[in-house]
Amino acid sequence: MEQKYLSDIELYFTSKIENNFIELFEDEFKHVTKVMRHTIGDTLNATDGLGNIYKTIISIINKDSVIASIVETKKYENRFSDIYFCFPRLKSVDRFEFEIEKLVELGITNFIIFHSERTIPKGEKLERWNKIALSAMKQSLRTYLPKFEYLKSIEQINRFEGKKIVLDQNGDTSLINYVQKIKEQSENKSIYFIFGPEGGLSKNEIGQINNCQILTLTPNRLRAETAVIATATIVALI
């Protein structure tokens, strides 16, 4: 049965739910009290990032937290729980962060960021990426908090079980023609969509991925972040 999603609400995030109450801290607390200027008795909607949205009524406003009683709970399934998007950091920080933001808005919840031979930035910034994902999750009224993992090389992707799909300009099959078949043949196994940085993956890197299928997205060349977002859009429409 198709899920009915909420709209026109302000969504907050909480990690503390106890005895039918939620509690909001730090940035969430400041937004509730200083920006939205809510008071006791007002309605708040919050998610735990685990698929639930809680409709609540503010009960207590402390100096550093808001406590609200839960009056209704809606549970949503994660349609993308078995979908992983794997891509390296980009030279442009803004484009890379835009990429993460749009993927979260489209519903992607599993991220594997890896270092590629042609990647210029090095290392991970998990705290920053999680912050961007959290903001995008709330803005788009999603209920699953995205998860990030960082790999030092593309070869480490082989330790994950599932179907590996490399998006490359030289692929001999179109993703659009093959995507439904991918879903049908997955048999509830994980699917890993793998992308390169600016300049693409090297032949050596593609050769390091065991039993991968190489697909192409469009006849023309796309920017790295455009290819990733376009793929997520197609996946979201399955």
N, C-alpha and C positions, 0 to 999 in steps of 0.2 A: 504494500500500500504506500502511495506517495506521501512523503512527509510534508507537513505544513509548517513552513518557517515563519518566524515572527518578522515583522518589519516596523519601521518607524519607532524603534525603541533605543534607549541608551543602554549598552551592554557593558557590564563590569566583570572583572575577573577576581575570583577568590580561591584561595587554597585552604581556607579554614571553614569547615562546615561541621557543626556539632549540635546535637540535641535540637534539630529543626531550626537552627539559626545559622546565618552566615556572618562573617566579619570581614570588613574591608580595611586595608592599611595603606600607608604611604601614598603613592600617586593616586590610587583609587579613592582613598579617603579624601585627598585634597580636591579631586575632581568633583566628588559628590558634594562636599561642603563649601568649597571656595569658588568653584566654577559654576556648578549647577545650583548651588545654594539650597539644597534639599534640607528639609526639616523632619522632625519626628512625625510619623504618619504617612509620609510620602512613599510611593511605590518605586522599587528598584528591581531591575532584572540583572542577574549575574550568572556567569557560567563557571564551572570548575575546570574547564578544559578537558573533561572526560566524557563529553557528550550531553551534559545536562544544562538546562537553563532553569534557574530558580526565579520565580516571581516572589518578591518579598516586600514586606512593609517595615520601614525604619522604626526600630524600637528604642535604641539608645544611640546618642552621639557623644562619644568621649573626646578627649583632647587630641587623640591620635588614631582613633578608629571609629567605625560605624558598625553597629550591630543591627541586623534586620531579621525578622521572623519569616520563615518560608510558608507561603500560602498555596503555592502550586509548583509542580515540577514537570518539565517536558524533557523527554529523553530522545536523542537523535542518534541514528547509526552513522558510522564513519564509512562512507562509500569508497573511500580511498585508502583504507587501512593496509591494503596489500600493494599499493603503488608507491614506488620510491623514485625520486628525482635526484640524479647524481650529476653534479657539474662543478667545475672549478671556479675559483674567484676570478673576477675580471680586473683588467687594468683600471677601469673606472669604478670607483667605489659607489658612486651614485647609481650607475647602471646595475651593478650587482645587487645593491639593496632594493632597487626598484623591482628587479627580477624576483627576489624573495617575497616582497610585498604582494605582487600580482599572483604568484603561485598560491600563496595562502588565501587570497581572496577567491581563487578558483577552487579551493578545497583541498589542495595538496597538504599532507600532514607529515610526510616522511622525507627528510632531506639528508643527502650524503654529499658533503663538500670535500673534494679531493684535490691534491696538488698534482698538476699536470706539467709535462715537460715545457710547455709554452706558457705556463702561468707566471706572471711577474710578481704579484703579491705573494708573500709566504706566510704560513702559519694560520692559526684559527682565531676567530673573534666570536666565540660562542655566546658570550654575554650580550654583545651587540646584536647578533643575529636573532637571538631569542627575544630581545626587546622589540625588534622590528616585527617579528612574527606575531607576538602578543598583540601589538597595536593593530595589525592588519586583521587578526582573528576577531577582535572586538568590533572593528569598524565594519566588517563584512558579515557580522552576526553569525560567525562560525562557532562551533562548540567543542572542537578538538584542538588542543594546544599542540602546534607542530613540534617535532623532535628533530634535532640536528646531530649529525655525527661527522667528524673530520677524519679523513684518511690522508696519509702522507704520500700515497701513490695510487694510481688507478688499479694496479694489480691486486690491491687489498680488497677490491670489490668481489673477487672470486670467493672470498670466505662466506659470502651470503648466498643462500640457496634461493633459486628462482630464475625466471627468464630474464636474460640480459638483452636489451634493445639499444643499439648504438645508433644515434641520429647523425648521419654523415652525408655530405653533398654527393658522395660517390655511391650511395646505396642503390641497389638495383630494384627495390620495391618501395612503393609509396606508403607512408604511414597511414594516410587516410584510407587507402584500400585495404590495409592489413589490420587496422586497429581493432575492429570488431572480432576478427579471427584470433587476435592475441588474447582478448578477454575470454572468448569461448574455450580456447585451448589451455588457458592458465590453470584450470581446475583448482581454483582457490589458492594457487601458489603466488608468491610475490613476483611482481614485475618491476624491473629496474630500467628506467630510461636514462641513458648515459649520453652526456653532451661534452663537447670540447670547449676550450676557451677561444678568444680571438685567434684566428689562424687554424683552429680545429685541432683534433687529436692527431698525433703522429701515427704512421703505420705501425711503428713499434708498440705504441700504447694500445692500439686496437688489437694487435696480435697477442697482447698480454691478457685479454679478457676471454675466458674460456667459453666456448660454445655460444658466442653472441650472434644475434641477427642484426644485420646492418640495413637500416631503412633510410630513405630520404624524405624530407618534408615538403619541399617545393622545388621546381626546376631551377629557380634562381637562388642565389646565395643570400642568406639572412644574417643579420647580426647575431652574435651568440645569445644575447638575452632574448631577442625576438623569437628565435627558434625554440627556446625553452618555454616561453609563455604560450606560443602557438600550439606546441605539443600538449601542454596542460589544458588548453582550451578544448582541443579535440578529445582528450581523455575525459574531460568533465561532461562531454555530451554523449558519452557511451550509454 
